[in-house]
């Protein structure tokens, strides 16, 4: 076999070496690295195996190789070797998307999508006052082509990426509704994602739905809370069902006006060191409260629910939560990419870590199998919400 190292492999090896050097000098990653490559000899063996694999790929692969994609794949593969579902390497483009997501601001058309069983793009929901809403796209519509190219040809992930773009640019979609295809032309714009909203329910019980914890969530949450208090709310329900988490800092700012003074949450690092993640000041809201949770309530959303229960501010209603009690940090790389890596477990001040366990609600309330999706479910047809309302109103 030809032992010469190609230019492409040299680039890949330099990229890998940079990643390894970065990881070696990072206190967070040293333990993982030592487990993977415990000596210079093992590191050399890793290079040799990669060199052999590169030679075989270049000798046998039937298409032209994309060197940048190959380099990114090496870095992604390295981090995936941790076997941690929450750690990942991000390209510069993925890092930019991640930052936008954390801010709660995006450039697009205002749709939430999933992959349809046919492989096309299924529209789950349409955000009000967005290009999609103004074009009368609706939940249940299926995007079958983007700018004239079939979604199946593009591939689902690439197709979803093409929906995004720069503000002011035009996007052409072919949308299937009831078996009929129709073309739409939309202009992308900056969209503020609504992650917290409130409404007053019967009996002056305030209801706040929190779908995620972004940077923008805090302002939205405080506005919803203050409006409900101004309108005379006598109790509060916080709905974090379907909330996959987000920023711990945002959780802390949302909890602060609700809890008494004290340490709220801790991170525990691999060396046993503990750090206070959330601390509340002396200002406290004294109203009866309840939290709605489900199997998709995860991570920082579990932290929110657990803290309210720890301080005896609220009971939990619903079903056992997801059970993600580990914390990630995102570190920027020199090329604009990034590394998101799990650095600690976390817990609320008066509870154990719920990683892999979840939070068991105070009142378990199952939903019927044919229950509508959360965003399509009326309050009257929501047994979990109704159970919480009954309790807050003094019922059994």
C-alpha positions as CSV (number, residue, x, y, z in Angstrom):
1,X,0.0,0.0,0.0
2,X,1.2,3.5,-0.8
3,X,2.6,5.0,2.4
4,X,2.8,8.6,1.1
5,X,0.5,10.9,3.1
6,X,-1.7,13.0,0.8
7,X,-2.2,16.7,1.2
8,X,-5.8,16.1,2.3
9,X,-4.6,13.8,5.1
10,X,-1.9,16.3,6.1
11,X,-4.7,19.0,6.4
12,X,-6.8,16.5,8.4
13,X,-4.0,15.5,10.7
14,X,-3.1,19.2,11.3
15,X,-6.8,19.7,12.2
16,X,-6.8,16.7,14.5
17,X,-3.5,17.8,16.1
18,X,-5.0,21.2,16.8
19,X,-8.0,19.6,18.3
20,X,-5.9,17.3,20.4
21,X,-3.6,20.1,21.5
22,X,-6.6,22.2,22.5
23,X,-8.1,19.3,24.4
24,X,-4.9,18.5,26.2
25,X,-4.6,22.1,27.5
26,X,-8.2,22.2,28.6
27,X,-8.8,21.3,32.2
28,X,-12.3,20.1,31.3
29,X,-11.1,17.5,28.8
30,X,-7.9,16.2,30.2
31,X,-9.5,13.3,32.1
32,X,-11.4,12.2,28.9
33,X,-8.2,12.5,26.8
34,X,-6.1,10.5,29.2
35,X,-8.7,7.7,29.1
36,X,-8.6,7.7,25.3
37,X,-4.9,8.4,24.6
38,X,-2.9,7.7,27.7
39,X,0.6,7.9,26.2
40,X,2.6,9.2,23.3
41,X,2.7,5.7,21.9
42,X,-1.0,5.5,21.9
43,X,-1.3,8.9,20.2
44,X,1.1,7.8,17.5
45,X,-1.0,4.6,17.1
46,X,-4.1,6.8,16.6
47,X,-2.3,8.8,13.9
48,X,-1.1,5.6,12.2
49,X,-4.6,4.1,12.1
50,X,-6.0,7.3,10.7
51,X,-3.3,7.4,8.0
52,X,-4.1,3.8,7.0
53,X,-7.8,4.5,6.9
54,X,-7.2,7.7,4.9
55,X,-5.2,5.8,2.3
56,X,-7.9,3.2,1.9
57,X,-10.6,5.8,1.6
58,X,-8.7,7.7,-1.1
59,X,-7.8,4.6,-2.9
60,X,-11.4,3.2,-3.0
61,X,-14.0,5.9,-2.6
62,X,-15.9,6.4,-5.9
63,X,-16.5,10.1,-5.6
64,X,-14.4,13.2,-5.3
65,X,-13.6,13.9,-1.6
66,X,-14.6,17.1,0.1
67,X,-11.5,17.9,2.2
68,X,-13.3,20.4,4.4
69,X,-16.1,18.0,5.1
70,X,-13.5,15.3,5.8
71,X,-11.7,17.5,8.3
72,X,-14.9,18.4,10.1
73,X,-15.8,14.8,10.2
74,X,-12.5,13.9,11.9
75,X,-13.2,16.5,14.6
76,X,-16.8,15.4,15.0
77,X,-15.7,11.8,15.3
78,X,-13.1,12.6,17.9
79,X,-15.7,14.2,20.2
80,X,-18.3,11.5,19.5
81,X,-15.7,9.0,20.9
82,X,-16.6,10.3,24.3
83,X,-19.9,8.5,23.9
84,X,-21.6,11.5,25.5
85,X,-24.9,12.4,23.7
86,X,-24.5,16.1,24.7
87,X,-20.9,16.7,23.7
88,X,-20.2,17.7,20.1
89,X,-17.9,19.6,17.8
90,X,-19.5,22.4,15.8
91,X,-18.4,24.0,12.5
92,X,-18.4,27.8,12.3
93,X,-21.8,27.8,10.7
94,X,-23.2,25.4,13.4
95,X,-21.7,27.6,16.1
96,X,-23.4,30.7,14.7
97,X,-26.7,28.9,14.7
98,X,-26.2,27.7,18.3
99,X,-25.5,31.3,19.4
100,X,-28.7,32.5,17.7
101,X,-30.6,29.7,19.3
102,X,-29.3,30.7,22.8
103,X,-30.4,34.3,22.2
104,X,-33.9,33.3,21.2
105,X,-33.5,35.1,17.9
106,X,-33.3,33.6,14.5
107,X,-33.5,34.6,10.8
108,X,-36.0,32.5,8.9
109,X,-39.7,32.2,8.1
110,X,-41.2,31.3,11.5
111,X,-41.9,27.5,11.3
112,X,-41.1,24.6,13.7
113,X,-40.5,21.5,11.7
114,X,-39.8,17.7,12.0
115,X,-39.0,15.0,9.5
116,X,-42.1,13.4,8.0
117,X,-42.2,9.7,7.6
118,X,-42.0,10.3,3.8
119,X,-38.7,12.1,4.3
120,X,-40.2,15.5,3.6
121,X,-40.4,18.4,6.0
122,X,-43.5,18.4,8.2
123,X,-44.5,21.8,9.6
124,X,-45.3,21.3,13.3
125,X,-46.3,24.9,14.1
126,X,-46.2,28.4,12.7
127,X,-45.3,31.4,14.8
128,X,-47.7,34.3,14.7
129,X,-46.7,37.5,12.8
130,X,-44.0,35.8,10.7
131,X,-43.5,35.4,7.0
132,X,-44.9,31.8,7.2
133,X,-48.0,33.0,9.1
134,X,-48.5,35.9,6.6
135,X,-48.3,33.4,3.7
136,X,-50.9,31.3,5.5
137,X,-48.7,28.3,6.0
138,X,-50.2,26.0,8.6
139,X,-49.4,23.1,11.0
140,X,-49.7,19.9,9.0
141,X,-48.4,21.3,5.8
142,X,-45.5,19.4,4.1
143,X,-42.6,21.2,2.4
144,X,-41.6,19.1,-0.6
145,X,-39.3,21.4,-2.5
146,X,-37.0,24.4,-1.7
147,X,-36.0,26.8,-4.4
148,X,-37.2,24.2,-7.0
149,X,-35.2,21.3,-5.6
150,X,-36.9,18.3,-4.1
151,X,-36.3,17.9,-0.4
152,X,-35.5,14.2,-0.9
153,X,-32.8,15.1,-3.3
154,X,-31.4,17.7,-0.8
155,X,-31.7,15.5,2.2
156,X,-33.7,16.5,5.3
157,X,-30.9,18.3,7.2
158,X,-29.6,20.2,4.2
159,X,-33.1,21.2,3.3
160,X,-33.8,22.5,6.7
161,X,-30.6,24.5,6.6
162,X,-31.7,26.1,3.3
163,X,-34.9,27.4,4.9
164,X,-32.6,29.6,7.0
165,X,-30.6,32.4,5.5
166,X,-29.8,36.1,5.5
167,X,-32.4,38.6,6.4
168,X,-34.2,40.1,3.4
169,X,-33.5,37.2,1.1
170,X,-36.2,35.3,-0.8
171,X,-37.1,31.7,-0.3
172,X,-39.3,29.7,-2.6
173,X,-41.2,26.7,-1.2
174,X,-43.4,24.0,-2.7
175,X,-45.9,23.0,0.0
176,X,-48.2,20.0,-0.1
177,X,-51.6,20.3,1.6
178,X,-54.3,17.7,1.2
179,X,-52.3,16.1,-1.6
180,X,-52.1,19.3,-3.7
181,X,-48.8,21.2,-4.2
182,X,-48.6,24.9,-4.1
183,X,-45.7,27.3,-4.5
184,X,-45.0,30.1,-2.0
185,X,-42.4,32.9,-2.1
186,X,-41.4,34.2,1.3
187,X,-38.8,36.8,2.5
188,X,-36.7,35.8,5.5
189,X,-36.5,38.1,8.5
190,X,-35.3,38.2,12.0
191,X,-37.8,36.6,14.4
192,X,-37.9,36.9,18.1
193,X,-38.8,33.5,19.4
194,X,-41.6,33.5,22.0
195,X,-40.6,31.2,24.8
196,X,-42.7,32.6,27.7
197,X,-46.2,33.8,27.7
198,X,-49.0,34.2,30.3
199,X,-52.8,34.3,30.5
200,X,-55.3,34.5,33.3
201,X,-57.5,31.5,33.9
202,X,-60.7,31.1,35.7
203,X,-60.5,31.8,39.4
204,X,-57.7,34.4,38.9
205,X,-55.1,31.7,38.5
206,X,-52.2,32.9,36.4
207,X,-50.8,30.5,33.8
208,X,-47.3,30.9,32.3
209,X,-46.1,28.6,29.6
210,X,-42.3,28.4,29.2
211,X,-41.2,26.4,26.1
212,X,-37.4,27.0,26.6
213,X,-34.9,29.0,28.5
214,X,-33.2,31.4,26.1
215,X,-31.6,34.8,26.8
216,X,-34.8,36.5,25.7
217,X,-37.0,34.2,28.0
218,X,-36.2,36.2,31.1
219,X,-37.7,39.5,29.8
220,X,-40.7,37.6,28.4
221,X,-41.2,35.7,31.7
222,X,-41.0,38.8,33.9
223,X,-43.4,40.6,31.7
224,X,-45.9,37.8,31.8
225,X,-45.5,37.4,35.6
226,X,-45.9,41.1,36.3
227,X,-49.0,41.4,34.0
228,X,-50.7,38.5,35.9
229,X,-49.8,40.0,39.3
230,X,-51.1,43.4,38.1
231,X,-54.4,41.7,37.1
232,X,-54.8,40.2,40.6
233,X,-53.6,36.6,40.2
234,X,-54.0,34.7,43.4
235,X,-52.1,31.6,42.3
236,X,-49.7,30.6,39.5
237,X,-49.2,27.6,37.2
238,X,-45.9,27.2,35.4
239,X,-46.0,24.9,32.4
240,X,-42.7,23.5,31.4
241,X,-44.0,20.5,29.5
242,X,-42.1,19.9,26.3
243,X,-39.3,22.3,27.5
244,X,-36.0,20.7,26.7
245,X,-34.0,23.2,28.8
246,X,-31.6,25.9,27.8
247,X,-29.5,28.4,29.7
248,X,-29.0,27.9,33.4
249,X,-28.5,31.6,33.8
250,X,-31.9,32.3,32.4
251,X,-33.4,29.7,34.8
252,X,-31.8,31.5,37.7
253,X,-33.2,34.9,36.6
254,X,-36.7,33.4,36.2
255,X,-36.5,31.8,39.7
256,X,-35.1,34.8,41.5
257,X,-38.3,36.7,42.0
258,X,-40.1,33.5,43.1
259,X,-37.8,32.1,45.7
260,X,-36.4,33.3,49.1
261,X,-32.8,34.2,49.7
262,X,-30.4,31.3,49.4
263,X,-28.4,28.9,47.2
264,X,-30.6,27.3,44.7
265,X,-28.5,25.0,42.5
266,X,-25.0,23.5,42.4
267,X,-22.7,22.0,39.8
268,X,-20.4,19.2,40.8
269,X,-17.2,18.7,38.7
270,X,-15.2,15.6,38.2
271,X,-12.8,16.4,41.0
272,X,-15.7,16.7,43.5
273,X,-15.6,20.5,43.5
274,X,-19.0,22.1,43.9
275,X,-20.0,25.5,42.5
276,X,-23.1,27.5,43.2
277,X,-24.9,28.0,39.9
278,X,-28.0,29.9,41.0
279,X,-28.5,32.0,44.1
280,X,-31.7,33.9,44.9
281,X,-32.0,37.2,46.7
282,X,-34.3,38.1,49.5
283,X,-37.2,39.2,47.3
284,X,-39.8,36.4,47.3
285,X,-43.3,35.9,45.8
286,X,-45.7,34.3,48.2
287,X,-48.5,32.8,46.2
288,X,-49.7,29.2,45.8
289,X,-47.9,27.6,42.8
290,X,-47.9,24.5,40.6
291,X,-45.6,23.2,37.9
292,X,-46.7,21.0,35.0
293,X,-44.1,18.5,33.8
294,X,-43.9,15.6,31.3
295,X,-41.4,13.2,29.8
296,X,-40.0,16.0,27.6
297,X,-39.3,18.3,30.5
298,X,-35.5,18.2,30.6
299,X,-32.3,19.7,31.8
300,X,-32.6,23.3,32.9
301,X,-36.4,23.0,32.8
302,X,-36.1,20.2,35.4
303,X,-33.9,22.5,37.4
304,X,-36.6,25.1,37.4
305,X,-39.3,22.6,38.5
306,X,-37.0,21.0,41.1
307,X,-36.1,24.3,42.7
308,X,-39.7,25.4,43.2
309,X,-40.5,22.1,44.8
310,X,-37.3,22.2,47.0
311,X,-38.3,25.5,48.5
312,X,-41.8,24.2,49.0
313,X,-43.2,26.8,46.6
314,X,-44.9,24.4,44.3
315,X,-46.0,20.8,43.7
316,X,-45.3,19.0,40.4
317,X,-48.2,17.6,38.3
318,X,-47.9,15.3,35.2
319,X,-45.5,12.4,34.6
320,X,-41.8,11.7,35.4
321,X,-39.5,14.1,33.6
322,X,-36.7,13.2,31.1
323,X,-33.8,13.0,33.6
324,X,-31.0,15.2,32.2
325,X,-28.9,16.5,35.1
326,X,-25.6,17.2,33.3
327,X,-24.3,20.6,32.3
328,X,-22.5,21.6,29.1
329,X,-20.1,24.5,28.4
330,X,-19.6,25.7,24.8
331,X,-16.0,26.8,24.0
332,X,-15.2,28.9,20.9
333,X,-12.3,27.7,18.7
334,X,-10.0,29.9,16.7
335,X,-11.6,29.0,13.3
336,X,-15.0,30.1,14.5
337,X,-16.1,26.6,15.3
338,X,-16.9,25.4,18.8
339,X,-16.9,22.6,21.3
340,X,-19.9,21.8,23.4
341,X,-18.8,19.5,26.2
342,X,-20.3,18.1,29.3
343,X,-18.4,19.4,32.3
344,X,-20.5,18.7,35.4
345,X,-23.6,17.3,36.9
346,X,-26.0,19.6,38.6
347,X,-28.7,19.5,41.3
348,X,-30.9,21.8,43.3
349,X,-29.8,22.7,46.8
350,X,-32.0,20.3,48.6
351,X,-32.2,17.3,46.1
352,X,-29.9,14.8,44.5
353,X,-28.9,14.9,40.9
354,X,-31.7,13.6,38.7
355,X,-29.5,12.5,35.8
356,X,-31.0,9.3,34.3
357,X,-33.8,9.3,36.8
358,X,-36.0,12.4,36.3
359,X,-38.3,14.1,38.7
360,X,-41.2,12.1,39.9
361,X,-44.2,14.5,40.2
362,X,-46.2,14.9,43.4
363,X,-49.3,14.0,41.5
364,X,-48.9,11.7,38.6
365,X,-51.5,12.5,35.9
366,X,-51.3,10.4,32.7
367,X,-52.6,11.7,29.4
368,X,-54.9,9.5,27.3
369,X,-53.2,8.0,24.2
370,X,-55.3,10.0,21.8
371,X,-54.6,13.3,23.6
372,X,-53.9,16.2,21.2
373,X,-50.4,17.7,21.0
374,X,-49.7,20.3,23.8
375,X,-50.0,23.3,21.5
376,X,-53.3,22.0,20.1
377,X,-54.8,21.0,23.5
378,X,-57.5,23.2,25.0
379,X,-57.2,23.9,28.8
380,X,-60.5,22.1,29.4
381,X,-59.2,19.0,27.7
382,X,-55.9,19.0,29.6
383,X,-56.2,16.7,32.7
384,X,-52.7,17.6,34.0
385,X,-53.6,21.3,34.0
386,X,-57.0,20.6,35.5
387,X,-55.5,18.6,38.3
388,X,-53.2,21.5,39.2
389,X,-56.0,24.0,39.0
390,X,-58.2,21.9,41.3
391,X,-55.5,21.7,43.9
392,X,-54.8,25.4,43.8
393,X,-58.5,26.1,44.2
394,X,-58.5,24.0,47.4
395,X,-59.9,20.8,45.9
396,X,-58.8,17.3,46.3
